[in-house]
């Protein structure tokens, strides 16, 4: 059983004055995520508040025998006020019991979906109330609920007058097996909304980024009629105040926490805003940079890998601090803009992965596999050190970079790509990912390979736009844009006429100058490649090198570099290396028969060469059409006696478009001369085939 007790009350509202719209000069630092956890609604004449963060509130998870929650994703995360953290249980069901500081009548409750895998969201649940944790009364139930996105807050109101209970139980059931085949239940936040009696605390300040000894005016903006106030100002003069609107100066640089306890005749509430004030020196904009605290957990201190780590990284804490500050300076203009990164726990153990990040971006856990480190011993100390430092550059970036206001951390999305590509770009720029440069390839979809292709794309954007600091602008856009996407960010930075598609197009021109070309047949404007429709099959009558991945399926994989090789006459190496394909089928021509899921109107087709052995490209072919796979009609024929260009698409237009479900390409290779025939054998090699139908 996991149990968590909240040690401080953290109530606030979104009614803090914004900018100077009312002439007050007061400023809010609340993000949309923070505001969503704070309540300013009314029930009749009463204000509502979230009691899940009251002082003395407790929460526990009751799980089936053997079911656990991972470190950093315990049940306490449900009431920590942080939508970036979550509770996760390795089961399709989980029960959560919340104990209020005192009995209260629940008016409604909020669920906030977690950061990934929608199938893990609660779909069905029942809510109970109790005052003794023995007798439970059902007060609500839901079925077939679904969240529209990640970090989405959904509110569930209770009907009728509610009795007061101190315990609230939620029996949760997830939405199904996730994309990894796992049965997991997860939730980011649980908020329990009741009628407020004590004040709902909030406050603002006239200046969130003062210089040393600059006067700052604070003002209480709490709801539910507070009558007295107790302020505490970290590093402030005065350090405390009982005024509603105190004037304070700060005499030291750095982030300062402000606390307000507001009272009325019903009770008191406390709000703590960590790092609310950022005291800085414009002449030295990075003075007072707050370093994260670093702790080390050695789960197997006697492991050989631990000795290797300590030998090559005797300065590990200093390196974490050095890299943290450099990352912050790369992403922001001064210390007042940064996201304050609080702690790093460096954990060593035996894992089934080389390295991984856990915890949250503010309280990060970095896990390293000791077996992996020990196995690197033969590469030398510098190589081991470089790998560890490279991981630090990537993972520590997550502690500082701004996070987009919209999107989900799901692979293949702009949100995921931004976070991982940015972190890997920082690693590239620091010089710790040079081994990945050799793998730069064609880029169409920035979300296909965030860690490699997109991170090098960002490097190219930086290098070709030296008139601006693109990375700082990209990081800032994640915070500034209410509806963020890569396209929106690029237009925000470069102008409406230079969105993502335009910049990627320019990058593709650069890639072509490096000899990088699209791995698929050259598209035909206004047409779709029917070979890429779901349910297409392709077969051949010829012996082929499918055992090496060069069978007929390579004609339909949309990758020119993965080639089809049919053997017409066996070369010398077939008996030695491919005896299983002997004897070679005796065929007059090599057929490639495509079966489409349904008849389509075909107007054109393309044949693409592979990346080598142009002498194997056919010298002639015929194309036949059929709708039953039995009766065939010739629809085109071509000769190609010259040697083709490699990795090139050749497109042909039919004399007359035809509705067809079966398409047969019948190839011959009758080339003569050196490298073909005799011991060299005779093969037909093709990179890809496309069958074009109009959009």
C-alpha positions, 0 to 999 in steps of 0.5 A: 500500500502506498501512502502520502501525506501532504505537508503544506496547503497550497491554495490559490486562484487565477484572479491575480491581476495580469499585466497593467490592464487595470492600472495596478502594475501587478503581474501574474506568473501563473501558467495555464496548467497552474491556473487549471488546478486553482478554483475561482468558481462559485456555488450559489453565493459560495466560492469553491476550492480544491481541498486535495492540497490541504495541510494534513490531507492524505492519499493512498493506493490500494493495489492488487497483490504484486502490483506496484508503482514505479519510483517517481510515479507514486500515488502522492503525485495525484495531489501535488498540484503538478500536471507534469507528474503522474500516478501509475499502477501496473494493472488494469485497475487501481483504487485510490483513497483520499483522506481530507483534513476534515469532513467536507461535502464534495461538490465535484471532482477533476481528473487530469489525464497523464502525459502519454498512452491514452489507453492508460487513462481511467475509463470506468470508475466508481466514487464512494464516501465514508467517515470511518473507512469501513462503511462506504456510500456510492456518490458517483460513477462513470462509464466509457469516459474518454479524454480528448488529449494529454494533460486535459482536465475534466470536471465531474459534478455531483448531483443533489445535496451532498453529505460530508465525508472525510474519506473518498474512494475512487475505484478506477479501471483503465481504457484497455491494453496500451500500445506496448501491450501492457495493462497500466492505469495512470492519472496525473492529478485528482482535485476534490472541489468543496465549498470554501470556508477559509480563504482561497489564497492568491497574491500578486506583485508589482515586479517579478524581476527586481534588481537588488534593493528595488522596491516591490509591492505585494498585494493579497487577492484572496477570496472568501474575505480574509481579515488578517495576513501573515507574509514571509519573504525569503531574503526580503526586507522586511522578512515578514509582514501582516499588511494586506499590501506590503512593500518589500526589498530584496538584497541578494540575487536569486530566486525567492519564495513568497508565502502568504497565510490568510485568515478569516473567522472560519480558518486559515489557508496558506499559499507558497510560491517557490521562485516567485521573485527573481532578483537579478543584475542587468549588468551581470544577467547570469549572476545568482544562477540557481544550481540543482542539488545533486545526490547519488544513489549507488544501489550496487556500490561493489559492481565493477561498473561503479568503479569505472564510473567513479574513475572516469567521472570523479567530477560528476557533480561539478559536470552536472552543475557546469552543463546545467548552467551552459544549457540555461544560457543556451536557451534563455537570455538571462537568469530571470527567464529560466525554469528553475531546475531543482534536483538531480538524483544520479542512480546506478544499478543493473537495468535492461537499458543503458540509461534513462530519465525518471522522476520529473523535469524538476526533480529528475532521476538519471539512471545508468546501467552499471553493466553497460558502463563496465562493458565500455571498459575496452573503449577507454576512459575518454570514450566512457566519459564522453558517453556519460557527458553526452547523456547529461547534455541531453537529459539536463536540457529537459530540466530547463527547456520550455514545454509547449502549451499544447500537445502530448508526449507521444512519439510521432507528434510535434510535442514529443519531437520538439522536446527530444530533438531540441535536447539532442541538438543541444548535445550535438552542439556541445560536441557529444553526438558526432557519431550520429552525423554519418547517419544524416539522411533524407527528411520529409517528416520531422516527427519520424526520427526526432533524435537523429534527423530532426536534431540535425535539421535544427542544427542546419536551421541554426547555421543558416539563420545566424542573424537570429538566435533560432534556438532561443526563439524556438524555446521561447515560442513554446511558452509564448504560443497558446496553440503551439506546433512546429509550423506555428513556431516557425511562422512566429520566428520567420514570418507567415510566409516561412512556415515549417514546409518552406524551411524543410523544403530548403533543407531538402535542397541542402540534403540533395547537395550532399547526395541525399535523395528521397528513399521513395519514388519521386511523387507525381503531383495530383496522384497517389501511389496505389502500391502504398494502399493498405492490403496490397500484395506483390509476388513473382514467378522468378527465383529471388534473393528474399533470404537477404531481404531482396524479395518481391516485397521490397518493390512495395516498401516505399524505400528505393534503397531496399531492392528486389533482385530476381535471378534469371541466370545464377552467378558463381556465388549462388551455389556457395551462399544461396544454395536454397534457391537452387535450382533457378526457376526457368522463366522467359521474363521476371513477373512482378504481380501486384494485387490492389485491395480494389480496382483503381484508375491507373494513369501512370507508373514509375520504376525506380533504380536501386543504389547499385548494379545498374547493369541489372536494370531491365532492358525492356518490360511490358505492363499488363492489367487484369481484374480477375488475375486470369485474363491480362491486357497489355497496357504499356511496354518500354525498352531501356537499353542505356544504363540508368542513373542510380536511385532515380525514378523513371515515370511513364504515362499510359496511353489511356487510363485504365480501371484495374485491380491486378497489375503485372510488370514483366521484365527482361534483362538482355544486356551484354558485356562485362559484368553480366552473363556466364559466372556473373549471372544475370539478374533483374534488380529494381528499387521500387515500383509505383502505380499512380492513381489520381487523388 
